[in-house]
């Protein structure tokens, strides 16, 4: 029993000495808001514009197909009382087939868009990480975090990172 008390006291003393040493040499810690960097830095904005340009035509085509399908469905609903049952069933099957085709194309579009977004995002993150590493080394930080529950404005170096990314060509 006494041995464990002595060990506890020694451990507490060791922690106190370590804490005093840490206070004497203050840590330099920075925080980067990754979401803000991706949203506000020039490379992030350029990636977003590139994706919009690349996928806007396909998105418009899909929306046009959906509008035509809705128009055909409305027309069928309007014409249904005057159509024969065979004709009504045929047109309903056509609408169901067209709807399936649009859903398939929409899924493919979404998969392609997500893949390209990830590719562009990875490129921007890679550039941002290089800038963060440069800041870390030149300003002699001990630690830079990209995720934190709370971070004070003194530790937030997001603006520095954004400015450095914007300055790159």
Contact map, one row per residue, 1 for C-alpha under 8 A:
1111100000000000000000000000000000000000000000000000000000000000000000000000000000000000000000000000000000000000000000000000000000000000000000000000000000000000000000000
1111110000000000000000000000000000000000000000000000000000000000000000000000000000000000000000000000000000000000000000000000000000000000000000000000000000000000000000000
1111111000000000000000000000000000000000000000000000000000000000000000000000000000000000000000000000000000000000000000000000000000000000000000000000000000000000000000000
1111111100000000000000000000000000000000000000000000000000000000000000000000000000000000000000000000000000000000000000000000000000000000000000000000000000000000000000000
1111111110000000000000000000000000000000000000000000000000000000000000000000000000000000000000000000000000000000000000000000000000000000000000000000000000000000000000000
0111111111000000000000000000000000000000000000000000000000000000000000000000000000000000000000000000000000000000000000000000000000000000000000000000000000000000000000000
0011111111100000000000000000000000000000000000000000000000000000000000000000000000000000000000000000000000000000000000000000000000000000000000000000000000000000000000000
0001111111110000000000000000000000000000000000000000000000000000000000000000000000000000000000000000000000000000000000000000000000000000000000000000000000000000000000000
0000111111111000000000000000000000000000000000000000000000000000000000000000000000000000000000000000000000000000000000000000000000000000000000000000000000000000000000000
0000011111111100000000000000000000000000000000000000000000000000000000000000000000000000000000000000000000000000000000000000000000000000000000000000000000000000000000000
0000001111111110000000000000000000000000000000000000000000000000000000000000000000000000000000000000000000000000000000000000000000000000000000000000000000000000000000000
0000000111111111000000000000000000000000000000000000000000000000000000000000000000000000000000000000000000000000000000000000000000000000000000000000000000000000000000000
0000000011111111100000000000000000000000000000000000000000000000000000000000000000000000000000000000000000000000000000000000000000000000000000000000000000000000000000000
0000000001111111110000000000000000000000000000000000000000000000000000000000000000000000000000000000000000000000000000000000000000000000000000000000000000000000000000000
0000000000111111111000000000000000000000000000000000000000000000000000000000000000000000000000000000000000000000000000000000000000000000000000000000000000000000000000000
0000000000011111111100000000000000000000000000000000000000000000000000000000000000000000000000000000000000000000000000000000000000000000000000000000000000000000000000000
0000000000001111111110000000000000000000000000000000000000000000000000000000000000000000000000000000000000000000000000000000000000000000000000000000000000000000000000000
0000000000000111111111000000000000000000000000000000000000000000000000000000000000000000000000000000000000000000000000000000000000000000000000000000000000000000000000000
0000000000000011111111100000000000000000000000000000000000000000000000000000000000000000000000000000000000000000000000000000000000000000000000000000000000000000000000000
0000000000000001111111110000000000000000000000000000000000000000000000000000000000000000000000000000000000000000000000000000000000000000000000000000000000000000000000000
0000000000000000111111111000000000000000000000000000000000000000000000000000000000000000000000000000000000000000000000000000000000000000000000000000000000000000000000000
0000000000000000011111111110000000000000000000000000000000000000000000000000000000000000000000000000000000000000000000000000000000000000000000000000000000000000000000000
0000000000000000001111111100000000000000000000000000000000000000000000000000000000000000000000000000000000000000000000000000000000000000000000000000000000000000000000000
0000000000000000000111111100000000000000000000000000000000000000000000000000000000000000000000000000000000000000000000000000000000000000000000000000000000000000000000000
0000000000000000000011111110000000000000000000000000000000000000000000000000000000000000000000000000000000000000000000000000000000000000000000000000000000000000000000000
0000000000000000000001111111000000000000000000000000000000000000000000000000000000000000000000000000000000000000000000000000000000000000000000000000000000000000000000000
0000000000000000000001001111100000000000000000000000000000000000000000000000000000000000000000000000000000000000000000000000000000000000000011100000000000000000000000000
0000000000000000000000000111110000000000000000000000000000000000000000000000000000000000000000000000000000000000000000000000000000000000000111100000000000000000000000000
0000000000000000000000000011111000000000000000000000000000000000000000000000000000000000000000000000000000000000000000000000000000000000000011111000000000100000000000000
0000000000000000000000000001111100000000000000000000000000000000000000000000000000000000000000000000000000000000000000000000000000000000000010111000000000111000000000000
0000000000000000000000000000111110000000000000000000000000000000000000000000000000000000000000000000000000000000000000000000000000000000000000011111001000111100000000000
0000000000000000000000000000011111001000000000000000000000000000000000000000000000000000000000000000000000000000000000000000000000000000000000011110000000011100100000000
0000000000000000000000000000001111111000000000000000000000000000000000000000000000000000000000000000000000000000000000000000000000000000000000000110000000010100000000000
0000000000000000000000000000000111111100000000000000000000000000000000000000000000000000000000000000000000000000000000000000000000000000000000000110000000000100000000000
0000000000000000000000000000000011111110000000000000000000000000000000000000000000000000000000000000000000000000000000000000000000000000000000000000000000000000000000000
0000000000000000000000000000000011111111100000000000000000000000000000000000000000000000000000000000000000000000000000000000000000000000000000000000000000000100000000000
0000000000000000000000000000000111111111100100000000000000000000000000000000000000000000000000000000000000000000000000000000000100000000000000000000000000000100110000000
0000000000000000000000000000000001111111101110000000000000000000000000000000000000000000000000000000000000000000000000001001100000000000000000000000000000000000000000000
0000000000000000000000000000000000111111100110000000000000000000000000000000000000000000000000000000000000000000000000000000000000000000000000000000000000000000000000000
0000000000000000000000000000000000011111110110000000000000000000000000000000000000000000000000000000000000000000000000000000000000000000000000000000000000000000010000000
0000000000000000000000000000000000011111111110000000000000000000000000000000000000000000000000000000000000000000000000000000000000000000000000000000000000000000011011000
0000000000000000000000000000000000000001111111000000000000000000000000000000000000000000000000000000000000000000000000000000000000000000000000000000000000000000010011000
0000000000000000000000000000000000000100111111100000000000000000000000000000000000000000000000000000000000000000000000000001000000000000000000000000000000000000000011000
0000000000000000000000000000000000001111111111110000000000000000000000000000000000000000000000000000000000000000000000001001000000000000000000000000000000000000000000000
0000000000000000000000000000000000000111111111111000000000000000000000000000000000000000000000000000000000000000000000000000000000000000000000000000000000000000000000000
0000000000000000000000000000000000000000011111111100000000000000000000000000000000000000000000000000000000000000000000000000000000000000000000000000000000000000000000000
0000000000000000000000000000000000000000001111111110000000000000000000000000000000000000000000000000000000000000000000011001000000000000000000000000000000000000000000000
0000000000000000000000000000000000000000000111111111000000000000000000000000000000000000000000000000000000000000000000000000000000000000000000000000000000000000000000000
0000000000000000000000000000000000000000000011111111100000000000000000000000000000000000000000000000000000000000000000000000000000000000000000000000000000000000000000000
0000000000000000000000000000000000000000000001111111110000000000000000000000000000000000000000000000000000000000000000000000000000000000000000000000000000000000000000000
0000000000000000000000000000000000000000000000111111111000000000000000000000000000000000000000000000000000000000100110000000000000000000000000000000000000000000000000000
0000000000000000000000000000000000000000000000011111111100000000000000000000000000000000000000000000000000000000000000000000000000000000000000000000000000000000000000000
0000000000000000000000000000000000000000000000001111111110000000000000000000000000000000000000000000000000000000000000000000000000000000000000000000000000000000000000000
0000000000000000000000000000000000000000000000000111111110000000000000000000000000000000000000000000000000000000000000000000000000000000000000000000000000000000000000000
0000000000000000000000000000000000000000000000000011111111100000000000000000000000000000000000000000000000000000100000000000000000000000000000000000000000000000000000000
0000000000000000000000000000000000000000000000000001111111110000000000000000000000000000000000000000000000000000000000000000000000000000000000000000000000000000000000000
0000000000000000000000000000000000000000000000000000111111111000000000000000000000000000000000000000000000000000000000000000000000000000000000000000000000000000000000000
0000000000000000000000000000000000000000000000000000001111111100000000000000000000000000000000000000000000001000000000000000000000000000000000000000000000000000000000000
0000000000000000000000000000000000000000000000000000001111111110000000000000000000000000000000000000000000001000000000000000000000000000000000000000000000000000000000000
0000000000000000000000000000000000000000000000000000000111111111000000000000000000000000000000000000000000000000000000000000000000000000000000000000000000000000000000000
0000000000000000000000000000000000000000000000000000000011111111100000000000000000000000000000000000000000000000000000000000000000000000000000000000000000000000000000000
0000000000000000000000000000000000000000000000000000000001111111110000000000000000000000000000000000010011000000000000000000000000000000000000000000000000000000000000000
0000000000000000000000000000000000000000000000000000000000111111111000000000000000000000000000000000000000000000000000000000000000000000000000000000000000000000000000000
0000000000000000000000000000000000000000000000000000000000011111111100000000000000000000000000000000000000000000000000000000000000000000000000000000000000000000000000000
0000000000000000000000000000000000000000000000000000000000001111111110000000000000000000000000000000010000000000000000000000000000000000000000000000000000000000000000000
0000000000000000000000000000000000000000000000000000000000000111111111000000000000000000000000000010010000000000000000000000000000000000000000000000000000000000000000000
0000000000000000000000000000000000000000000000000000000000000011111111100000000000000000000000000000000000000000000000000000000000000000000000000000000000000000000000000
0000000000000000000000000000000000000000000000000000000000000001111111110000000000000000000000000000000000000000000000000000000000000000000000000000000000000000000000000
0000000000000000000000000000000000000000000000000000000000000000111111111000000000000000000000100110000000000000000000000000000000000000000000000000000000000000000000000
0000000000000000000000000000000000000000000000000000000000000000011111111100000000000000000000000000000000000000000000000000000000000000000000000000000000000000000000000
0000000000000000000000000000000000000000000000000000000000000000001111111110000000000000000000000000000000000000000000000000000000000000000000000000000000000000000000000
0000000000000000000000000000000000000000000000000000000000000000000111111111000000000000000000100000000000000000000000000000000000000000000000000000000000000000000000000
0000000000000000000000000000000000000000000000000000000000000000000011111111100000000000000000100000000000000000000000000000000000000000000000000000000000000000000000000
0000000000000000000000000000000000000000000000000000000000000000000001111111110000000000000000000000000000000000000000000000000000000000000000000000000000000000000000000
0000000000000000000000000000000000000000000000000000000000000000000000111111111000000000000000000000000000000000000000000000000000000000000000000000000000000000000000000
0000000000000000000000000000000000000000000000000000000000000000000000011111111100000001001100000000000000000000000000000000000000000000000000000000000000000000000000000
0000000000000000000000000000000000000000000000000000000000000000000000001111111100000000000000000000000000000000000000000000000000000000000000000000000000000000000000000
0000000000000000000000000000000000000000000000000000000000000000000000000111111110000000000000000000000000000000000000000000000000000000000000000000000000000000000000000
0000000000000000000000000000000000000000000000000000000000000000000000000011111111100000000000000000000000000000000000000000000000000000000000000000000000000000000000000
0000000000000000000000000000000000000000000000000000000000000000000000000001111111100001000000000000000000000000000000000000000000000000000000000000000000000000000000000
0000000000000000000000000000000000000000000000000000000000000000000000000000011111100000000000000000000000000000000000000000000000000000000000000000000000000000000000000
0000000000000000000000000000000000000000000000000000000000000000000000000000001111110000000000000000000000000000000000000000000000000000000000000000000000000000000000000
0000000000000000000000000000000000000000000000000000000000000000000000000000001111111011000000000000000000000000000000000000000000000000000000000000000000000000000000000
0000000000000000000000000000000000000000000000000000000000000000000000000000000001111111000000000000000000000000000000000000000000000000000000000000000000000000000000000
0000000000000000000000000000000000000000000000000000000000000000000000000000000000111111100000000000000000000000000000000000000000000000000000000000000000000000000000000
0000000000000000000000000000000000000000000000000000000000000000000000000000000000011111110000000000000000000000000000000000000000000000000000000000000000000000000000000
0000000000000000000000000000000000000000000000000000000000000000000000000000000000111111111000000000000000000000000000000000000000000000000000000000000000000000000000000
0000000000000000000000000000000000000000000000000000000000000000000000000001000100111111111100000000000000000000000000000000000000000000000000000000000000000000000000000
0000000000000000000000000000000000000000000000000000000000000000000000000000000000001111111110000000000000000000000000000000000000000000000000000000000000000000000000000
0000000000000000000000000000000000000000000000000000000000000000000000000000000000000111111111000000000000000000000000000000000000000000000000000000000000000000000000000
0000000000000000000000000000000000000000000000000000000000000000000000000001000000000011111111100000000000000000000000000000000000000000000000000000000000000000000000000
0000000000000000000000000000000000000000000000000000000000000000000000000001000000000001111111110000000000000000000000000000000000000000000000000000000000000000000000000
0000000000000000000000000000000000000000000000000000000000000000000000000000000000000000111111111000000000000000000000000000000000000000000000000000000000000000000000000
0000000000000000000000000000000000000000000000000000000000000000000000000000000000000000011111111100000000000000000000000000000000000000000000000000000000000000000000000
0000000000000000000000000000000000000000000000000000000000000000000010011000000000000000001111111110000000000000000000000000000000000000000000000000000000000000000000000
0000000000000000000000000000000000000000000000000000000000000000000000000000000000000000000111111111000000000000000000000000000000000000000000000000000000000000000000000
0000000000000000000000000000000000000000000000000000000000000000000000000000000000000000000011111111100000000000000000000000000000000000000000000000000000000000000000000
0000000000000000000000000000000000000000000000000000000000000000000010000000000000000000000001111111110000000000000000000000000000000000000000000000000000000000000000000
0000000000000000000000000000000000000000000000000000000000000000010010000000000000000000000000111111111000000000000000000000000000000000000000000000000000000000000000000
0000000000000000000000000000000000000000000000000000000000000000000000000000000000000000000000011111111100000000000000000000000000000000000000000000000000000000000000000
0000000000000000000000000000000000000000000000000000000000000000000000000000000000000000000000001111111110000000000000000000000000000000000000000000000000000000000000000
0000000000000000000000000000000000000000000000000000000000000100110000000000000000000000000000000111111111000000000000000000000000000000000000000000000000000000000000000
0000000000000000000000000000000000000000000000000000000000000000000000000000000000000000000000000011111111100000000000000000000000000000000000000000000000000000000000000
0000000000000000000000000000000000000000000000000000000000000000000000000000000000000000000000000001111111110000000000000000000000000000000000000000000000000000000000000
0000000000000000000000000000000000000000000000000000000000000100000000000000000000000000000000000000111111111000000000000000000000000000000000000000000000000000000000000
0000000000000000000000000000000000000000000000000000000000000100000000000000000000000000000000000000011111111100000000000000000000000000000000000000000000000000000000000
0000000000000000000000000000000000000000000000000000000000000000000000000000000000000000000000000000001111111110000000000000000000000000000000000000000000000000000000000
0000000000000000000000000000000000000000000000000000000000000000000000000000000000000000000000000000000111111111000000000000000000000000000000000000000000000000000000000
0000000000000000000000000000000000000000000000000000000001100000000000000000000000000000000000000000000011111111100000000000000000000000000000000000000000000000000000000
0000000000000000000000000000000000000000000000000000000000000000000000000000000000000000000000000000000001111111110000000000000000000000000000000000000000000000000000000
0000000000000000000000000000000000000000000000000000000000000000000000000000000000000000000000000000000000111111111000000000000000000000000000000000000000000000000000000
0000000000000000000000000000000000000000000000000000000000000000000000000000000000000000000000000000000000011111111100000000000000000000000000000000000000000000000000000
0000000000000000000000000000000000000000000000000010001000000000000000000000000000000000000000000000000000001111111110000000000000000000000000000000000000000000000000000
0000000000000000000000000000000000000000000000000000000000000000000000000000000000000000000000000000000000000111111111000000000000000000000000000000000000000000000000000
0000000000000000000000000000000000000000000000000000000000000000000000000000000000000000000000000000000000000011111111100000000000000000000000000000000000000000000000000
0000000000000000000000000000000000000000000000000010000000000000000000000000000000000000000000000000000000000001111111110000000000000000000000000000000000000000000000000
0000000000000000000000000000000000000000000000000010000000000000000000000000000000000000000000000000000000000000111111111000000000000000000000000000000000000000000000000
0000000000000000000000000000000000000000000000000000000000000000000000000000000000000000000000000000000000000000011111111100000000000000000000000000000000000000000000000
0000000000000000000000000000000000000000000000000000000000000000000000000000000000000000000000000000000000000000001111111110000000000000000000000000000000000000000000000
0000000000000000000000000000000000000000000000100000000000000000000000000000000000000000000000000000000000000000000111111111000000000000000000000000000000000000000000000
0000000000000000000000000000000000000100000100100000000000000000000000000000000000000000000000000000000000000000000011111111100000000000000000000000000000000000000000000
0000000000000000000000000000000000000000000000000000000000000000000000000000000000000000000000000000000000000000000001111111110000000000000000000000000000000000000000000
0000000000000000000000000000000000000000000000000000000000000000000000000000000000000000000000000000000000000000000000111111111000000000000000000000000000000000000000000
0000000000000000000000000000000000000100001100100000000000000000000000000000000000000000000000000000000000000000000000011111111100000000000000000000000000000000000000000
0000000000000000000000000000000000000100000000000000000000000000000000000000000000000000000000000000000000000000000000001111111110000000000000000000000000000000000000000
0000000000000000000000000000000000000000000000000000000000000000000000000000000000000000000000000000000000000000000000000111111111000000000000000000000000000000000000000
0000000000000000000000000000000000000000000000000000000000000000000000000000000000000000000000000000000000000000000000000011111111100000000000000000000000000000000010000
0000000000000000000000000000000000001000000000000000000000000000000000000000000000000000000000000000000000000000000000000001111111110000000000000000000000000000100010000
0000000000000000000000000000000000000000000000000000000000000000000000000000000000000000000000000000000000000000000000000000111111111000000000000000000000000000000000000
0000000000000000000000000000000000000000000000000000000000000000000000000000000000000000000000000000000000000000000000000000011111111100000000000000000000000000000000000
0000000000000000000000000000000000000000000000000000000000000000000000000000000000000000000000000000000000000000000000000000001111111110000000000000000000000000100110000
0000000000000000000000000000000000000000000000000000000000000000000000000000000000000000000000000000000000000000000000000000000111111111000000010000000000000000100000000
0000000000000000000000000000000000000000000000000000000000000000000000000000000000000000000000000000000000000000000000000000000011111111100000000000000000000000000000000
0000000000000000000000000000000000000000000000000000000000000000000000000000000000000000000000000000000000000000000000000000000001111111110000000000000000000000000000000
0000000000000000000000000000000000000000000000000000000000000000000000000000000000000000000000000000000000000000000000000000000000111111111110000000000000000000100000000
0000000000000000000000000000000000000000000000000000000000000000000000000000000000000000000000000000000000000000000000000000000000011111111111110000000000000000000000000
0000000000000000000000000000000000000000000000000000000000000000000000000000000000000000000000000000000000000000000000000000000000001111111110000000000000000000000000000
0000000000000000000000000000000000000000000000000000000000000000000000000000000000000000000000000000000000000000000000000000000000000111111100000000000000000000000000000
0000000000000000000000000000000000000000000000000000000000000000000000000000000000000000000000000000000000000000000000000000000000000011111110000000000000000000000000000
0000000000000000000000000001000000000000000000000000000000000000000000000000000000000000000000000000000000000000000000000000000000000011111111000000000000000000000000000
0000000000000000000000000011110000000000000000000000000000000000000000000000000000000000000000000000000000000000000000000000000000000011101111110000000000000000000000000
0000000000000000000000000011100000000000000000000000000000000000000000000000000000000000000000000000000000000000000000000000000000000001000111110000000000000000000000000
0000000000000000000000000011110000000000000000000000000000000000000000000000000000000000000000000000000000000000000000000000000000000001000011111000000000000000000000000
0000000000000000000000000000111100000000000000000000000000000000000000000000000000000000000000000000000000000000000000000000000000010001000011111100000000000000000000000
0000000000000000000000000000111100000000000000000000000000000000000000000000000000000000000000000000000000000000000000000000000000000000000000111111000000000000000000000
0000000000000000000000000000001111000000000000000000000000000000000000000000000000000000000000000000000000000000000000000000000000000000000000011111000000000000000000000
0000000000000000000000000000001111000000000000000000000000000000000000000000000000000000000000000000000000000000000000000000000000000000000000001111100000000000000000000
0000000000000000000000000000001000000000000000000000000000000000000000000000000000000000000000000000000000000000000000000000000000000000000000001111111000000000000000000
0000000000000000000000000000000000000000000000000000000000000000000000000000000000000000000000000000000000000000000000000000000000000000000000000011111000000000000000000
0000000000000000000000000000000000000000000000000000000000000000000000000000000000000000000000000000000000000000000000000000000000000000000000000001111100000000000000000
0000000000000000000000000000001000000000000000000000000000000000000000000000000000000000000000000000000000000000000000000000000000000000000000000001111110110000000000000
0000000000000000000000000000000000000000000000000000000000000000000000000000000000000000000000000000000000000000000000000000000000000000000000000000011111110000000000000
0000000000000000000000000000000000000000000000000000000000000000000000000000000000000000000000000000000000000000000000000000000000000000000000000000001111110000000000000
0000000000000000000000000000000000000000000000000000000000000000000000000000000000000000000000000000000000000000000000000000000000000000000000000000000111111000000000000
0000000000000000000000000000111000000000000000000000000000000000000000000000000000000000000000000000000000000000000000000000000000000000000000000000001111111000000000000
0000000000000000000000000000011110000000000000000000000000000000000000000000000000000000000000000000000000000000000000000000000000000000000000000000001111111110000000000
0000000000000000000000000000011100000000000000000000000000000000000000000000000000000000000000000000000000000000000000000000000000000000000000000000000001111111100000000
0000000000000000000000000000001111011000000000000000000000000000000000000000000000000000000000000000000000000000000000000000000000000000000000000000000000011111110000000
0000000000000000000000000000000000000000000000000000000000000000000000000000000000000000000000000000000000000000000000000000000000000000000000000000000000011111111000000
0000000000000000000000000000000000000000000000000000000000000000000000000000000000000000000000000000000000000000000000000000000000000000000000000000000000001111111100000
0000000000000000000000000000000100001000000000000000000000000000000000000000000000000000000000000000000000000000000000000000000100110010000000000000000000001111111110000
0000000000000000000000000000000000001001110000000000000000000000000000000000000000000000000000000000000000000000000000000000000000000000000000000000000000000111111111000
0000000000000000000000000000000000000000100000000000000000000000000000000000000000000000000000000000000000000000000000000000000000000000000000000000000000000011111111100
0000000000000000000000000000000000000000000000000000000000000000000000000000000000000000000000000000000000000000000000000000000000100000000000000000000000000001111111110
0000000000000000000000000000000000000000111000000000000000000000000000000000000000000000000000000000000000000000000000000000001100100000000000000000000000000000111111110
0000000000000000000000000000000000000000111000000000000000000000000000000000000000000000000000000000000000000000000000000000000000000000000000000000000000000000011111111
0000000000000000000000000000000000000000000000000000000000000000000000000000000000000000000000000000000000000000000000000000000000000000000000000000000000000000001111111
0000000000000000000000000000000000000000000000000000000000000000000000000000000000000000000000000000000000000000000000000000000000000000000000000000000000000000000111111
0000000000000000000000000000000000000000000000000000000000000000000000000000000000000000000000000000000000000000000000000000000000000000000000000000000000000000000001111
